[in-house]
Amino acid sequence: MSNRLLALLPILLLAIPAAAQSAPAPDKAELRRRRETLASAIAAAHPDREVMVLLRGAPKRSDMGVFVQSQDFLYLTGVAEPDVAMWLMVGMSGALAHDELLVPPHSPFAAKWDGSFLAPGEQSAERTGFAEVGNVRSMGKRLSERLGAGGGDAPLVVTATEAAAMIGSTPGKASQSAAEQQKDEFDGRESREQRFVDWLKKQREDLEVESIERYLTPMRAHKSVAEITLLRESAEIAAAGIAAAMRACEPGAYEFQLAAVARCVFSLRGCGPDAYAAIVGGGPNGCVLHYSACTRELLPTDLIVMDYAATLHGYCSDVTRTFPASGTFSPEQRKLVDDVHEIQHALLKMVRPGARLSEIGRRCGELLREKGYRVDHGPCHHVGLAVHDPSVDLLEIGMVITVEPGAYLEKDGMGCRIEDTVLVTTDGCEILSKDVPSSPDAIEALMRQPATIPLR
């Protein structure tokens, strides 16, 4: 280790709390309850009918990157391994008549290169909480035999009909990308999910297929105690990363260096992949909502919009702060940030059970226009396994959303967005990302403190 790194080590250790990865992933009992809740919802929609639920996980990556499981599959199974599937049978009473995880058989070759994975059998069933763990390579044959039998009422299969979202994506983005791929005259491929639906219907022409997403959207919007614990820690880590970047910031630094400081905190705290690409926009780049090039050398006059967070056991947060490269706001910068900060706190007072995202968005637009700003984006979205989680309008206790008003002055070369990850509580809300300041005075005070992870 170099002398430079040795000198920095005590600073880095002081900056990072000792209890990394302290929030555990949801356990197998909770995952089983999710599958039972899904079964009950399906049975309520289809009384007195047996329903087959099939869901495939993400395939093995073709490169050597880190494998990322599809969000819906991870939500129902907790299994973050490639080439697996889930097969449920929902009885007429709504009970799980069949609860099976399907995984590839053990491969000594794969184990040598990639490590040990789940294998069919009782040991994997005990580990995952499924009643059975079978061989995924028999799935096609078993389905063909079951669906091809014919006679009687047409079976109903509930499965994914929309492109699966991975970490760093959202259900909407995944569907949009799949549609663009299919429309591409030089590509034209259907999504993996649509191909599976097509295969199922070939087994029996009168087969009914229903989207699993209609059931999972309201389920994913309501966060369990374990999920809230993960989201709280994920938000705290995002806040710590942005705070470290703010303390390290100085004119002449590059946008990517501020992202690197935050990513260092994320990694040392045990986080997984980024929840989304780092947005560090200095000066005019702060007016580009999803700016991710991060190549600008920061000028003393730049106002910086930093929007960045990682994942913890797959769960995202979403945090944005706006701060001056020099450490001191100009009068024009201070007015902009003060205005957005005031609007955000007015919106936060609206967050409570029974409130609607649509109403918060409407009020945000009114407040921005009253102060002379244009409305460029909505102020709220749900957060969970996706940074833009499946959304419902009516807020209830245990939901987690963002509150993120923004105002962008392209002619002046500066923008401002202030965003927090927020938990809906019994009588209001809890700001999960509160540990990084958002008001001009508090930001300036933080930026006067020595850097915990210096750039030089």
Secondary structure, 3 states (H helix, E strand, C coil): CCHHHHHHHHHHHHHCCCCCCCCCCCCHHHHHHHHHHHHHHHHHHCCCCCEEEEEECCCCCCCCCCCCCCHHHHHHHCCCCCCCEEEEEECCCCCEEEEEEEECCCCHHHHHHHCCCCCCCHHHHHHHCCCEEEEHHHHHHHHHHHHCCCCCCCCEEEECCCCCCCCCCCHHHHHHHHHHHHHCCCCCCCCHHHHHHHHHHHHCCCCEEEECHHHHHHHHHCCCHHHHHHHHHHHHHHHHHHHHHHHHCCCCCEHHHHHHHHHHHHHHCCCCCECCCCEEEEHHHHHCCCCCCCCCECCCCCEEEEECCEEECCEECCCEEEEECCCCCCHHHHHHHHHHHHHHHHHHCCCCCCCEHHHHHHHHHHHHHHCCCCCCCCCCCECCCCCCCCCCCECCCCCEEEECCEEEEHHHCEEEECEEEEEECCCCEEECCCCCCCCHHHHHHHHCCCCCCCCC
